[in-house]
Amino acid sequence: MSLILFAFVVRVRDGLPLSASTDFEHNRELQERKQQLRTISKALARFPDRGTVKGQELNIHFVSSEGVSYMTVCHCSLPVAKAFCFLEDLRWEFTACFNSTVVALANRPYPFLEFDSTIQKLKQQYNQSGGPALEVTLAEVQEDLRIRPPQVIHLEEVELTNGIANGHMEQGPGSGQNVRLEPVTAPGILSLVLNIMCASLNIIRGVHLIEYTFQDDYEGIWNVVAFLLAFVCCVCQCHLYLFHSSLKKHKAFTLLSVIVLCNLYLLGLRNAWQLIFHISVASLSTVLILTRKLQDRTNDCGV
C-alpha cells in the first residue's frame, strides 16, 4: 500500500501550481484532500511555513521555503517525521533543478511538469523503503519537529479559505493576480460599445449644458449633475464587466438604479425612445455583468 499518494509544488505568493505528481488512485477521500490542498495553496500567506491537515485516513502536510511550498497527501499510518522528511527531500531536489529567478518569472500553471519524474522517484523510495536512505536525516527532522511542531490546521480554516478561492470573499492584493473572469463574449463586446456610446452622449450633453447653466443662474445645475452621474455610472459598468470585484451583484444593481433614475429625471431633455435606449443598454450590461463568472482554474492538467 502506498503511504505517499500525491505531491504538489506551488508558488507561495499567488498559489501558482509549479509541478505535481501523476497519481493513479481515484478514491473519494484522496480527491477531497487534493481539493483542500489546492485551496490551501491559494492562501498560503494565511498559514505558517509548516502545517498539517488531518483527515480520516489521509493527511495533508506542507512546508514553505523561499517563496515555494511543498505539499503532500499521505496515509495516516505514515509517521509525521517521515512525511516532513519527504518534503525536505522534495525541497532539496526542486531547488537543485530550478532557481528562484525561474520560479518568480513563471507565468503559467505547471511550467515544471518534467519535475514529475523526480517526484515519482522520491515517492517510490519512500513507499518501498518506508523512509529516507539516511537515518541521520530522519533524526534531524524528528528533532526539528520536536522543537517546532507543525501547526495543525482544522478543516474549518480550509473551508474559510475556500470562500476566497471561489470568489465569495474579496482577495488581498497579493492574490489578485490569481483571479480571472471568463473570456469576453460577443454580446459583452456589444454592451461595452453601447455603454461607451451612452457615456459619450451623457458627457457631451452635460458639458454642453454647463455653459447655459452659468448663464441662467444655475437653474439647470441638476440636469448637469444627472448627465455627469449617468456618464460615471456607464464607465463603472464597463469596469465592472471587465474586472472582478467583490459585491458585484450589489454594485451592478446600484449602477443600474442610478442610471434609470438619472434618465427619468432627464425626461424633459430626452424623448421616450432615447430613455428606452439608455435604460436598455444599462439593463443589458447589468445582465452580462452578473452572468460573467470567474474562470474555472481547478484544472490540474491531468496530474
PESULDA-V896158 format. One record per backbone hydrogen bond with DSSP energy under -0.5 kcal/mol. NH is the residue of the N-H (numbers start at 1). CO is the residue of the C=O. E is the energy in kcal/mol with one decimal. If there is no record, write none. Layout:
# PESULDA-V896158
NH:CO:E  NH:CO:E
This chain:
# PESULDA-V896158
5:3:-0.6  5:73:-2.4  6:73:-1.5  8:71:-2.8  9:19:-2.9  10:69:-2.3  11:16:-2.4  12:67:-2.3  15:11:-1.8  18:9:-3.1  19:9:-1.7  21:7:-2.3  23:21:-0.6  31:27:-1.8  32:28:-2.0  33:29:-2.7  34:30:-2.5  35:31:-1.9  36:32:-2.3  37:33:-2.6  38:34:-2.1  39:35:-2.0  40:36:-2.7  41:37:-2.0  42:38:-1.0  42:39:-0.7  43:40:-2.0  44:41:-0.7  46:43:-1.8  47:44:-1.6  51:62:-1.9  52:151:-2.4  53:60:-2.6  54:52:-0.5  59:74:-3.1  60:53:-2.8  61:72:-2.2  62:51:-2.1  63:70:-2.3  64:49:-2.9  65:68:-3.2  68:65:-1.6  69:10:-2.9  70:63:-3.4  71:8:-3.2  71:69:-0.5  72:61:-2.4  73:6:-2.5  74:59:-2.8  74:72:-0.5  75:3:-3.3  76:57:-3.0  78:75:-2.0  83:79:-1.9  84:80:-2.3  85:81:-1.8  86:82:-2.2  87:83:-1.7  88:84:-2.2  89:85:-2.5  90:86:-2.4  91:87:-2.4  92:88:-2.4  93:89:-2.3  94:90:-2.3  95:91:-2.6  96:92:-1.4  97:93:-1.0  97:94:-0.6  98:94:-2.6  103:99:-1.8  104:100:-2.5  105:101:-1.8  106:102:-0.7  106:103:-0.8  110:17:-3.1  111:108:-0.6  112:18:-2.1  113:110:-0.7  115:112:-1.9  116:113:-2.1  117:114:-1.1  118:115:-0.5  119:115:-2.0  120:116:-2.7  121:117:-1.7  122:118:-2.2  123:119:-2.8  124:120:-2.6  125:121:-2.3  126:122:-2.4  127:123:-3.1  128:124:-2.1  129:125:-2.4  130:126:-1.6  131:125:-0.5  135:133:-0.6  137:134:-0.7  138:134:-1.2  139:135:-2.5  140:136:-2.1  141:137:-2.1  142:138:-2.5  143:139:-2.1  144:140:-2.4  145:141:-2.6  146:142:-1.7  147:143:-1.8  148:144:-3.3  151:50:-1.8  153:52:-3.5  153:151:-0.7  154:152:-0.5  157:154:-0.9  158:154:-1.3  159:155:-2.4  160:156:-1.8  161:157:-2.0  162:158:-1.5  163:159:-1.0  163:160:-0.8  164:160:-0.7  165:161:-2.1  166:162:-1.7  167:164:-1.4  168:163:-2.5  169:163:-1.0  175:172:-1.3  176:172:-0.6  176:173:-0.7  178:175:-1.6  179:176:-1.6  180:178:-0.6  182:293:-2.4  189:185:-2.2  190:186:-2.3  191:187:-2.5  192:188:-2.1  193:189:-2.4  194:190:-2.6  195:191:-2.5  196:192:-2.4  197:193:-2.0  198:194:-2.6  199:195:-2.7  200:196:-2.4  201:197:-2.4  202:198:-2.4  203:199:-2.5  204:200:-2.3  205:201:-2.3  206:202:-2.5  207:203:-2.6  208:204:-2.2  209:205:-2.0  210:206:-1.1  211:207:-0.8  212:208:-0.8  213:209:-2.3  214:210:-1.9  215:211:-1.1  216:212:-1.9  217:214:-0.7  218:213:-2.9  219:216:-1.0  221:218:-1.3  223:220:-0.5  224:220:-1.7  225:221:-2.3  226:222:-2.2  227:223:-2.2  228:224:-2.7  229:225:-2.7  230:226:-2.1  231:227:-2.0  232:228:-2.3  233:229:-2.2  234:230:-2.1  235:231:-2.0  236:232:-2.4  237:233:-2.2  238:234:-1.8  239:235:-2.1  240:236:-2.7  241:237:-1.9  242:238:-1.9  243:239:-2.3  248:245:-0.7  251:247:-2.3  252:248:-2.6  253:249:-2.1  254:250:-2.0  255:251:-2.5  256:252:-2.2  257:253:-2.4  258:254:-2.3  259:255:-2.3  260:256:-2.4  261:257:-2.5  262:258:-2.7  263:259:-2.2  264:260:-2.3  265:261:-2.2  266:262:-1.4  267:264:-1.3  269:266:-1.4  270:266:-1.3  275:271:-2.0  276:272:-2.5  277:273:-2.3  278:274:-2.4  279:275:-2.5  280:276:-2.5  281:277:-2.3  282:278:-2.1  283:279:-2.2  284:280:-2.7  285:281:-2.4  286:282:-2.0  287:283:-2.3  288:284:-2.2  289:285:-2.4  290:286:-2.1  291:287:-1.6  292:288:-1.2  293:291:-0.8  295:180:-3.8  297:295:-0.6  303:300:-1.9
